[in-house]
Amino acid sequence: MLKIITCNKSNYEKKLYSYVNNTSINNKKKSEIVSNIIKKIKKNKNKALLNFTNELENNNFKNSKSLKVTPKEISNALSQCSQDFHDSIKLAMQRIMSYQKKLLPRNLYYKDKLGIKLGCIWSPLASCGLYVPGGKALYPSSVLMNAIPAMVAGVKRIVITTPAQNNQLSPEILVTANALGINEIYKIGGAQAVAALAFGTESIKRVDKIVGPGNSFVTEAKKQLYGFVGIDSIAGPSEILVIADKHNNPKWVAMDLLSQAEHDEEARAILISNSKDFIKKVNKYLLSFLKSIKRTKIALKSIKKNGLAILIQDINFAHCVTNYIAPEHLEIMTKNKKLLAKKIKNVFPVETKSTILELKFSLGAISNAPFNFRHSACTPLKAKCFFVILGYFVAIFKCVQALGSSFKAIFKGSATESLHLPIPKFTGEYISS
């Protein structure tokens, strides 16, 4: 189960540093494989796309036309999903759309002291490509969380690519896409899908931006193609960190940790607590749940390899370790949640939960829609500067200044705060659980 690091031994920082920096993101062989796929897609287009889709994804499509989802396939999917699923999707759509509308930036118009008219206008991109995982895991939620921000922004063309298995797609993904009104869907995945969206083929028009989670090959393709097409980010394996004191339900914490561990063998599930007994209880529930979930093999490997519990003496200093790790997902489940949330700088979405099943307040899912200058980064919007007379340089400065907080949000995922803060030095070692 979760390996435990405690704060009263001598090699804590060394162990934590090793954990944080243990990544295979720079894989030379993988980079070469992806580079070859991109080159072939760019040169041979549909022919290469069809070959890679059949060869790498266990399919036997006869021609490139069969890669596009038909209305009949969507109709069949609608009948395969339960009414509960349809209702759940509708509810999720409403809630996500309501939230995303509140995130839309406002256009800026003003006249400075010199009488120069300045401003910044936000406008939607013409097209976005959404990569939706379809291999080890199927997540209709990925469709919702990536498509809705684009819809709210006003993007006219939204394209979905998702890998098929035995020529078939998940009915849940098709139903979700249909509920959103998206009908341009392709049964392709991997680096070849990213390349096809970036360059276009005989049957697939290129897009302005590609977003959505994927495996390491998808991430590598995004990395290599950045500049040819806009991307959301260079993401690593899924990651969750939960800060919880003893006043919480260990069962809920275990569930939340598994929610990311089941994604991938490289996913990371981390718990910070000031109670060793609480950590042991969480481990107990993890062991119990792992026996019953469908993705036991993946989740178990993830927990054994990357699962970590950090035993800290004072929960009020949990932010120090959190800022160092800079997790993708963070939950704060402590009595002092608001105070801790203010101290945490290096993180994307922040959820602050009470010790009862109630969401007290939330800072919002920042990672889903950080606003950036121009369209080459994470948002489905682009900013346009305008000026009058000789104020172009002032206008540009003001635009960048106005978007400063957005740039800050982009880089929040990089741990910059030193672990060596003016508090009792954290030290420790692995202890058997």
Order of alpha helices (4+ residues) and beta strands (2+ residues): beta-alpha-alpha-alpha-alpha-alpha-beta-beta-beta-alpha-beta-alpha-beta-alpha-beta-alpha-beta-beta-alpha-beta-alpha-alpha-beta-alpha-beta-alpha-beta-beta-beta-alpha-alpha-beta
